[in-house]
Amino acid sequence: MPYVKTKDKIYLTHTEVSVELEGKGVGSKLVKAAQEDIEKRGMKPVPMCPFVAGYIKSHPEWRKLVLKGINKKFLESLPASGGRLSLPTGRQARGKP
């Protein structure tokens, strides 16, 4: 999971798993592990990736870490779709059928 780290924030920029692992909860486990590590370090996540933002939106226990203001508004603006975002993944995201 790529990220950009500053003094007290970690910008989570992208989440991707291999095509074979899509839909098996691997992305969610990856985001959860990242959130746990960020919390342990006393930092704040900045969810730039829609998957990360959707995960945080559907797991309110992690909202306590997210910076107040624009990031909260971003999370609240996401569509509620059963805790998942309807985003192209894997081959679809790369423009392949």
C-alpha positions as CSV (number, residue, x, y, z in Angstrom):
1,M,0.0,0.0,0.0
2,P,1.7,3.2,-1.1
3,Y,1.7,6.2,1.2
4,V,3.3,9.5,1.8
5,K,4.4,10.2,5.4
6,T,4.8,13.6,7.0
7,K,5.6,14.4,10.6
8,D,2.3,13.4,12.0
9,K,0.2,12.2,9.1
10,I,0.2,9.3,6.7
11,Y,-1.5,9.9,3.3
12,L,-2.9,6.6,2.1
13,T,-2.8,7.0,-1.6
14,H,-3.7,3.6,-3.2
15,T,-4.8,0.1,-2.4
16,E,-4.5,-2.7,-4.8
17,V,-4.5,-6.5,-4.6
18,S,-3.8,-9.0,-7.3
19,V,-6.7,-10.1,-9.5
20,E,-6.7,-13.6,-7.9
21,L,-7.3,-12.1,-4.4
22,E,-10.0,-9.6,-5.3
23,G,-13.3,-9.9,-3.4
24,K,-11.7,-12.1,-0.7
25,G,-11.2,-9.4,2.0
26,V,-7.5,-9.0,1.4
27,G,-7.8,-5.3,0.7
28,S,-9.8,-4.8,3.9
29,K,-7.3,-6.7,5.9
30,L,-4.5,-4.6,4.5
31,V,-6.3,-1.3,5.4
32,K,-7.1,-2.6,8.9
33,A,-3.4,-3.5,9.5
34,A,-2.4,0.0,8.2
35,Q,-4.9,1.6,10.5
36,E,-3.6,-0.4,13.5
37,D,0.0,0.6,12.7
38,I,-1.0,4.3,12.3
39,E,-2.8,4.3,15.6
40,K,0.2,2.6,17.3
41,R,2.5,5.3,16.0
42,G,0.2,8.1,17.2
43,M,-0.3,9.4,13.7
44,K,-3.3,10.5,11.6
45,P,-4.3,8.8,8.4
46,V,-5.4,10.9,5.4
47,P,-7.5,8.6,3.2
48,M,-6.7,9.7,-0.4
49,C,-7.6,6.3,-1.8
50,P,-11.4,5.7,-2.2
51,F,-11.1,2.2,-1.0
52,V,-9.4,3.3,2.3
53,A,-12.0,6.0,2.7
54,G,-14.8,3.5,2.1
55,Y,-13.3,1.2,4.7
56,I,-13.1,3.9,7.3
57,K,-16.6,5.0,6.5
58,S,-18.0,1.5,7.0
59,H,-15.8,0.8,10.1
60,P,-16.7,3.8,12.4
61,E,-14.2,2.6,15.1
62,W,-11.4,4.0,12.9
63,R,-13.0,7.4,12.3
64,K,-11.4,8.6,15.6
65,L,-8.0,8.6,13.8
66,V,-9.0,10.6,10.8
67,L,-8.2,14.3,10.8
68,K,-11.1,16.6,11.4
69,G,-12.4,18.9,8.6
70,I,-12.0,18.1,4.9
71,N,-11.3,14.4,5.4
72,K,-14.4,13.9,7.5
73,K,-16.5,15.7,4.8
74,F,-14.9,13.5,2.2
75,L,-15.9,10.3,4.2
76,E,-19.4,11.6,4.7
77,S,-19.8,12.4,0.9
78,L,-19.1,8.8,-0.1
79,P,-22.1,6.7,-1.3
80,A,-23.5,4.2,1.2
81,S,-23.4,0.9,-0.7
82,G,-23.3,-1.8,1.9
83,G,-19.9,-0.8,3.1
84,R,-18.3,-1.2,-0.3
85,L,-17.5,1.3,-3.0
86,S,-18.4,0.4,-6.6
87,L,-15.0,1.0,-8.1
88,P,-13.3,-0.7,-10.9
89,T,-10.6,-3.0,-9.6
90,G,-7.8,-5.1,-11.0
91,R,-8.2,-5.7,-14.8
92,Q,-11.2,-3.3,-15.0
93,A,-9.2,-0.5,-13.4
94,R,-6.4,-1.1,-16.0
95,G,-9.0,-0.8,-18.9
96,K,-9.1,-4.5,-19.6
97,P,-12.3,-6.6,-19.7
